[in-house]
Structure formats: structure tokens, C-alpha cells
Amino acid sequence: GELHGTAQRAGGQIEVSRGHDEARQGAVSSSPVEVQGLGQVLVEVNADDKKHHSTGPASPISQIVQLDKSRGTDDTKQDKSSASASSKPPKEVVMQEIDQFNIKAEINPMIEVEKQQEKLSIMKAHLPFVRLVFLGILAGWWLGLGVLLVCVMSGGIPVDIRAAWPMLPKIVTGFLFPVGISLITLIGGELFTGNSMCMLIGLWAGRVTLFELLYNWIIVLITNFVGATSTVYFFGYLTELFWAEPWHSYIVGIAVSKIALKPGVAFLRAIAANALVCSCILLGQSARDMIGKLAAMWFPIMMFACTGFEHSIANMAFVPLGLFYGADADWRNWLYQNLLLVIVGNTIGGGFIIGGAEYFLFDWTRLLANVQEQQTALIRPAVTTVAGEETASTVGRVPSSAAQDKVRSSREMARVSATLGMAGGSAL
């Protein structure tokens, strides 16, 4: 085959070709030619070719004899640096190319999920009373059905196998219990444990008031209790699903074990439980399709169900079901020794830990900005003109030097914190 290159000379461009040698007549002269990407090339040109080139169209050059070994000289380096500088794109072009190189996310970014939580808090705060009651009962209904499914499948394991392999009922529970949460998230319902996160985010963002938050929590908590308890009563107790063994011993044992928990143990288990449940809600909102939502929500719920953490609304179905079937326990002990502590723990785990992390992960500089505005309002300067000169005075009383130092330090802290916050947000 033939090897073609391009050589530039002062008079124009010639084509350099290396092929089969042909018999030619005449003297041969050598001249260096600048070849793009190769430096200087020393070629031997047939005298007839040179003559023909000067009077007519260019004829092929017979042969490239050697490469110039002086590519490492200073002149060549200068030519290469100038060539690379001319071919280097401007800085603005490079930055535009970097900005365009963004990996397309297949999920909703967490900052958008956090903003969605703020919008949801506004919607939840302004729901009509009748609709709020209906959605609260509906959420209890879905969760109650999920509890019945878990009791049928996990309780169906023979007693001796449950005693020998206690992790089997936990595995079944972890695999099936996410059904209830998934139905609430995808179809609809107002769940207290999820609202503990959403409403607190809205409160910190200034979207809802404290009264609206407490109003939503109280109504939803009561209606969740009504929905979950009535579901297991009508469809778990009156249908006589669990009178036979091994189901009867299973549901009775769950109720007794939950009521017998120490208050501190129940409280700590409740914190972890709702932290995982609220993480499930955030992951479900970050997914963009049905399969993604179901898969994302399944893992956190599986974790909390397998580990045996305490979920207040789930307990509103598990414990009453066992009590309906004759568990040796008292309703009053359950309400005061277990349920109230679990509700508080769920609020801390889902609302303050996960909700606080989700909000302050992106918007924590708002608090520092508010502090800065309040501090600078104390020494707002008023500029007046006296005899053509500008003098600054303070509105109101002049603060002391200690107050000025405090304001100055708070300004510096807010400035540094805002810088760190922007850096952290860009990294995320």
C-alpha cells in the first residue's frame, strides 16, 4: 500500500508519497520539508520532478529518505509549542465543555426530593378536615392489611421450626411487610410516621406553622389508630383467621412481647424504626418509575421489620390483634408503657433525625443568614451629607464595642459557613 502524508512548504502544499521505486533519470536533490505531526522530513526529489513541479502540476515524490533527527532542537520545540498553543481551545470553550459533561441522573436528586417534602407539607397542612380523616383511616387500613398478611405467612411456620430457627419468621416479615407502606405511598393515605418528617421539614422551611403541624399530627395519629385497629378487628378477628395453631400462638406472643418491653428499649427501637421508614419514603420519591419505587422502598422496611424495631402504627395493628385473641396483657399497659413511648421515638427518629438531615443537608445556611440579618439590623448605618462630606451614623443607640465584636464575629461565621455550605452542596 501507499503511505500518504501532507507536507507544507513556503510556496504551498505538496503531497508526500512513498511507493514503489521507479527508474528515473536526472540528478537528485535533498530538501527538508515540514510534515504535520512528524517535524522536518528530509526528502530526495528527482530533478525532473522539481522542474516539472515548477512548470506544471505536482508530480509524486519518489521517496522519503529519513526523518530529521533534529526534532529535539530548540527551533522545533518552539514551533511545536506555538502550534499547540494555536490549537488549544480558549478557556471559555473548555469550561463550556466541562459544564456540558453531566451524567444524566436516572433518579430525582435529593435536593428536589427535599423541596417536594416542603410542598407536601403545605398540601397536608391545608387538607380539609373530612379528607384528612379519610386519608388517615385509609393509611391505617393499608397497614392493617399488611399486618394480616405477615401474621398469616409468618405465623404459619410450625412452632417447633420457629423455636429452632427464630430468624425464619423475621425473614418472612421483612419480605412481606413493605407491602403496607408501598400501598400507602403509591395509592394514598396519611401516615403519622411519614408526616413526622414531612411536617417538620415544612416547619423549618417556614411553609407551615406550629399549630398546623400539631393539628395534622394529632388528627392523623388518631385516625391511623382507628383504621389499623378496626381493620384487624373486622378482617382479622371476626373472620377467625388465627384461632388455629400455629397462628394463634404467634399473634398472641407478638402482643405479649411488645407490651413486656422495657420503656427505654421500646423508645430506642422506635427511633431506629421510623428513621428507616422515612428513608424509605425519600428513596421512593427519588425513583421515577414504579419498579424503582418498589425496589427502593423495600430495603429500608425490610431492615426495620427483620430487626424487630418498633413502629407505632404497626403496633396499633399487631398488639390489638393479639389482645382480641386473648393475649395475657392489658390495654392500659400497652398504651402507657409502650405506645406513647414508641410514638415519641418515631417522631425523633423520622422527624428530627431523617427530616433534620434532609432539610439541613441543603438549607442549613438559612438559619445563619437569618442570624446575620438580625445582627446587622442592630447597627444599620444611616449616611448623611454634611458640607459635602459623607458621615455614617447608627440608627438608634450606638452598640458597645463588645456588641460590635459579637456582630463582627457572627458575620464572619455566617460568611465562612455559607462558603462551606456551597462547597458541600456542589460536591453532593
Order of alpha helices (4+ residues) and beta strands (2+ residues): beta-beta-beta-beta-alpha-beta-alpha-alpha-alpha-alpha-alpha-alpha-alpha-alpha-alpha-alpha-alpha-alpha-alpha-alpha-alpha-alpha-beta-beta-alpha
